[in-house]
Amino acid sequence: MIDLYAWPTPNAYKVSIMLEETGLPYNVVPVNIGAGEQFEPSFLKISPNNRMPAIVDHDAIGGPLSIFESGAIVMYLAEKTGQFWPLEPHARYKAAEWVMWQMGGLGPMLGQAGHFKRAAPEKIPYAIERYTNESKRLFGVLDKQLADKEFITGKYTIADMMSYPWTLAAPWLEIPVDDFPNVVRWQATMAAGPGVQRGMALLKDRQAPPPEKMDEKTREILYGKKQFEKR
């Protein structure tokens, strides 16, 4: 059995989608990041960066294995099951390229755009414009890649599972997704998949739309001084 420590966010959805697609049995352990549960000592033993998602695979070879960072988790699950990450080097590293693109670009840039639009205590026009424009650029990169492909690398892989949840943030970040028709088509294909649907239902009862403006208490928990305490 795999324990998935998570909260309903794009990074957690990557893992829940992968778990659903592979059919691995798992148990969800909620980590309410808005309430500061990511700082609990028991969780920090699994995820020392005080971020979710994280997993503990109790059936790993050699004994229980804990993994943090969503990209590492998804790659581990792909290797464990032999699914959604081809073994042939050309195909494998095409998928790996787009995994790294998501981890180093799409997720962080959309995250920063969201922070300065919704969470920052004051509006900083330069920051909002900088990260929103970079997010739009990345949507353009993805749109071009999908111009002649059903999925990002041609076949359905972990690259699709990892990018899809983040692209759903476009409306509340005021990114005109209709300017990227190939992304819209791909999103519809992804959304129709039963495994994706089940994965996106992660902690459905805890899901809530992003607030128009983040309250001071939540902002302090997510971005305040506690982040920098020595642990």
N, C-alpha and C positions, 0 to 999 in steps of 0.2 A: 504493500500500500504506500502511496505517496501522500504526504501532507503538503498542501499548498497554502502558504501564508500569504494572504492577499486582501486587497480592498478593490472595489470596482473602479479601476482606472485603466487607461490604455496599456500600460506595461503589464498589468496583471492579466488583461484579456488575451495578450499574446500567449501566455502560458495556459490559461484555461481552454483556449481554442485548440492548442496543440494537444493537450491532454484528452479533449473530447475527440479530436480527429484520430488519435492513435488508439483510443479505447482503453487506455491505462486506468485502472481504478485509483481514485484519489479522494481525499477528504479535505474540505476547505476549512482553514483556520482563519477567521476574520482578524485583520489587523487594522483597527480604526485609526488611520493616520491623522484625522481631524481631532481625535481625542488624545493623541500622543502615545498610542500603544506601541509605536515603532521604537520607543526608547526603553521599553521594558527589558531588564537584563536577560530574561529567558529568550526574547527575540533577538537581542544583540549577539547571543552566542551563535545564532544561525545566520544572521545578516549584520555583520559588524559595521556596515555603512549606514545602519538604521534606515534602510529603504526596503519596501516590499516591491515585487514579490520575492519569495524565497521558497525553496522546497526542502523536504527531507524525504529521501527515498529509503524506506525501511527494507526494501528488497534488493538493494544494490549489491553487486559482487564485492565481497570483502567486508560487508556490514553496512549499517546506515550511513547515508551520504547526504550532507546538507550542501545546498548550492544557492548563492544569491546572485543577483544581476539577471534580468530577464533574458538577455541574449545567450548567456551561458546556460541557463536552464533549458531554453528551447533547443539549443544544439545538443545538450546532453540527452534530452528526450528523443531527439531524432536519431542519435547514435544508439541509444538503448533499444529502440524499436526497429531501426533500419527503415524508417519511413520519412518521406518528405524532404530528404536531403540526399541527392544521388551520390553514389560512390564513384562514378566515373569522374575523373579530375576536372574536365572541362565544365561539365554541368554542375559539379559540386562547388567549384569556386566562382561560377557565375552567381549561384545562389548566395554564397558567402559574401560576395561583393555587395549585394543588395541588403544583406543582413547588417553589414557594417555601415552601409549608407543610412539605414534606418537608425541604428544605434548612435552614430556620430552626427547625423544631420537632421533627418525628419523629426525624430522625437525631441531632441534638445531645442531645435529652433521653434517648433510649435509650442513647446513648454515655456520657452522664454517669451514668446508672443503672448501666450495666455497669462503669464505672470504680470507683464507690464500693462496688459489691457484690463485684467480683472483683480489681481491681487495686490499690486503695488499701492502704497498709501497715497501716492501722488502720481498724476499722469506725467510721464516724461515723453514728449512727442518723438524725440530722436530714437529712443529705445523701442517705442511702439512701431515706428516706421521701419527701423532696422530689422527687427525680427519678423514683422509681418511680411516685408518684402522678401526676406530670405525664405520664409515659408512658402510664399507664392512661387519663388524660383524653383524650390524643390518639388512642388506640385507639377511645375512645368517639366522638370526632368523625368518625373514618373509618368506623366502623360505621354511624353515622347517615347519612352521605353515600351509603353503599352500600345503604341500605335498599330503594331502588327502582331500583337500577342494577346491571348486570352488572359494569361497570368504573367507576372513580372519577368520570369525567365523562360516563359513558354509553357512550362508545366507547373502545376500547383506545388509549391514548396514552402518551407518555413519563412522565406522572404515575404510571401504574401500574407501569412498569418501575423507576422510582426509589424508590417506596415499598415495593414487595414484598420486596426483600431485607432491609430493616430490620425488617419485621414478623416475620420468621422468628426474630428474637432473643427473642421473647416467652417461650418455655419456660425458657431459662437465666437470664432476668431475673425469673422467677417472676411473670410477668404472666399471669393466667388468661384465655387467648385464647378459651376456650369461652364466656366472658361476652359475647363480641362475635361472634354467629353470622353476621352479614353479612360480617365480615372473614374468618371461617373459610371461608365459601362462596367468596369472592373469591380467597383463597389457593389453594384447590383448583383453581379455573379457571385461575389463573396457572400453577400447577405443572404443569398438563396441556399447556401450550403447548410445542411442540418447540423454538422459539427460546429460551424461558425455560430449558428443561432444558439446552440446550447452553451458554447463558450462565452458568448456575449451576455448570457443570462446570469453570469457569475454574481452571487450575492444580490440578486435582483431586488430583494426587499430593502437593500441599503443604497440602491442607486438613486441619484438625484442630479438634476441638471446643474451645471456650474452656476454659482451665484453671479448676479450682475456686478456685485462688488463684495469682496471678501471682508468678513467682520474681523475686528482687531484680535479677538481671542484666537481664532483659527489661524490668522496670519502669524501670530506669535509662535504658535505651536509648529507650524510648517516651515517658517522662515526666520524665526527669532533667535535669541541668544542660546537657547538650549541646543541648537545645531552645533555650536562651537565648544560646548563643554567637553572636557576630557573624560573619556569613559574607558 
